Amino acid sequence: MIQLSNISVSFGEKVLFKDITWNIGLSERIALVGPNGAGKTTLFKIALGLQSPTTGGVASAKKMRTGYLPQQEVVFKGRTVLEEASSVFADRHAMRDEAEELSHLMAAMSQHDPELPAVIERYGELHHLFEGQDGYQLESRTKSVLQGLGFSEDDFSRPVETFSGGWQMRLALVKLLLQEPSYLFLDEPTNHLDIESMEYLEGFLKSFKGTAVMISHDRYFIDRTVRKIFELEHGRLDIYHANYSGYLTEKEKRRELLIKQQVEQDKEIEHLKEFVCRWKGNYIKRAMVTSREKMIEKLQQQRVDLPSTVKSFRLNLPQPPYCGRNMVTLKDVSKHYGDKRVLSHVDLLVENGRKLGLVGLNGAGKSTLLKMLARVEPPTSGEMVESPQLHLAYFAQHTAEMLDDKKTVYQQVEDVIPLETPGRIRTILGSFLFPGDDVYKKVSVLSGGEKSRLALCCTLLLPANLLIMDEPTNHLDLKGKEILEQALKEYRGAVVLVTHDRYLLDQVVDTVVEVAGGRIGIFPGNYTEYLEKKESLLAQDAATAPQPVKEKASAAKLPPDRPLWEESKKLRSQQAAEQRKHKKTVAELEERIHLLEKKQKSLESDQGGLADPAIYKDGAKMKELMNDFDKNRKELKYLYDRWEHYNEENT
């Protein structure tokens, strides 16, 4: 348990928050949400003991293990990826190294050496501790977590210095997950992850036995991982026993209830004031007037205060220019870079008013497809037909490079919407995290993230009927994402986007385009419906035995989504081959386990084995048996784990 009692933090006259009490229990899944600048990271650091509050106290259990992933980048150097990840097991590696030293020492000692029994005892103790802490599984466990968060086997031996800051942050997260602390504090853990890595992290947190507390702008991630939300806003900390979607609903209900209570109080006060005004000069009713005045004073003291909220803002995108139904058509389009094939024989129609989300593994070709639609990259072969009335706006990370460094933030937006009022322009910029005097900053002094937000703002304000966007939410907070989501949902033109924000995909898109193996599959519906369809297809394929090909299907018999049908057929064939391979592997494992179990019994027997007292009279023989015994037991444990893994996969 971590208890924060009456915590206040102030910087000079500025009070960040005051008299906050926060109890963090065992095995909880908590998200800390609130606007930028509310003090979420500060509260994290106080809970972790990394920062002292201005007033108040923090209490926690003794010997409690905490892990913290900060938002700022972590830098590693001097090791390979596998060495850096494995460094969290330094204590167990020390046990292993000491046991190896003792093994060498025993080999060099005489069987009559009086120190030999003590060395043997210490060796056995270390061996027992190491095995009890799953020492023999450390390497496989480390590799599994590395791969889950996107590292390939080729990356394991690469120096950590050769990786970007985002990948180093992934490595920092790997180390935290391997440590499995009692309390895991994560500040924006999904910032540097792709969808597959996010899903792995979600799966890890579901089985994590400790408490996980996180700050995140990823609404889908919060929805799937937390059961309790603490909202830090305007110096207050409010609790909601729900995930993110439930929190939004409950917050609105609470506000409606407070408004109702405030209206009722105002009516009561007004009624009492009318009585006082009417009878104030009446001597007979003086006592009643005095009583009403006291009631008014008491009600005013107890008056319900509505939590102040940021003025609601809606980003209304320009009316899209007229365009016919078919905006962009790709016919048998392929894209190659030299000998590297990225996309092959792609057929895709972008219709007016449709909202498409591209999904797929990193490197599958999503951004390449987006660039072709945006006229940035020409197709290698095939045909791309555009409507004559097409007006597209394209946002990508490099769009920020097209901003004018000599202009201010305000001037850059004013150039796009010159007829808009100054107040409206400032309001729009505020929604993209440029409050107050920040609008007068020169573009040249903005950070990379700020330039990206400004470029997104300018792109959305262009008069276009097709918006093409690559990762538009990367540098937005929760409020900014909600404003963008609302704007895209109400936008009457077409949208094609690539994003890791699964909540945005769920709320905005009506068609998911999966890019895999150089081909595309079309899934009508949002992201959740796409996942359900994929799971259904996999279940059908797993239940369906490979079918012998009797005749070639005619074009008329093929489903309308040909790439998906071909992928399904290919998957069934692969699964049949995998099942045969699986059975063969299990049989080989069982045979090897049987042989090693027989050998283990022999090594443990009282006839020439470790249970034979005579063996300990021959030091060299005893050491040889112990080494064989350890080696055999390690291999057996490894084979047992593999056998269980394969059988779990088959159930």
PyMOL commands that set and color helices and strands:
alter all, ss='L'
color gray80, all
select helices_A, chain A and resi 40-47+81-108+116-132+135-148+153-155+160-162+165-179+195-207+219-225+244-279+286-301+366-373+397-402+409-416+422-431+436-440+443-445+448-460+478-490+502-508+527-543+555-557+562-604+613-617+619-650
alter helices_A, ss='H'
color red, helices_A
select strands_A, chain A and resi 2-11+14-24+29-33+55-60+66-69+183-187+211-215+228-233+236-240+326-337+340-351+355-359+381-386+392-395+466-470+494-498+511-516+519-524
alter strands_A, ss='S'
color yellow, strands_A
deselect
rebuild
show_as cartoon
